[in-house]
């Protein structure tokens, strides 16, 4: 029995089709997938601290907070290590 916790990938994208595509690919590879539809939603999820993320896949052009804004805020607030974005 495998008791190791599943590693999570945070996917940040406002495109439904791409979100489903990423989720399918990462789930098939054995990862848990957590979806955020913009950078602010992703920052809020990370700040809650309910899950740890192995990596984040970030779209560039999104409403509210875009990909560049997310990366800068995540690094400034030390929410994710630089090598995981």
PENOR-V895931 format. One record per run of one state. SS is the DSSP state (helix for helix, strand for strand, loop for the rest). FROM is the first residue (numbers start at 0). TO is the last residue. Records with the same first field share a line. If there is no record, write none. Layout:
SS=FROM-TO + FROM-TO
This chain:
loop=0-6 + 12-14 + 28-30 + 36-37 + 48-51 + 58-65 + 76-80 + 84-84
strand=7-11 + 31-35 + 52-57
helix=15-27 + 38-47 + 66-75 + 81-83
